[in-house]
Amino acid sequence: MKVLVLNGPNLGTLGRREPEIYGTQTLADLEKLLNERARELDFALTCLQSNHEGQLIDWIETEPSDAIIINPGALSHYSLALADAMRGSGKPVVEVHISNVFGREPERHRMVTAAAAKGVISGLGFEGYLAALDYLAASNG
């Protein structure tokens, strides 16, 4: 199975940005962890990060994959365009958030992209991404 892992705005600053919320591990640490699990599951993994909504949409539309794991960052709270791309992909999508968005500011409680995902994992840190991979393995996408 080919899995596309997309990380949205500000996730490139993991390890530096608000470590009390996001921890001290970097995006490179996350990608290493995901690649190790992907090898165990015999998955091919492509990990990409962008601060730009259109770039994420382009990747959803053009990157070859059987399933998508996405952390849209703050785009999850307002990007109907990203939700439309997720829904229009025809692929199973698992949305992941490192922090518990429902334990944060009220404006983060509304997630328009969540309705386009098969499921949402929030608040488990990097373990949420691993849970998403495990889910895709167990459900065959």
Beta strands, then each sheet from edge to edge (+ up, - down):
strand 1: 2-7
strand 2: 44-49
strand 3: 67-71
strand 4: 93-97
strand 5: 119-122
sheet 1: 2+ 1+ 3+ 4+ 5+
end
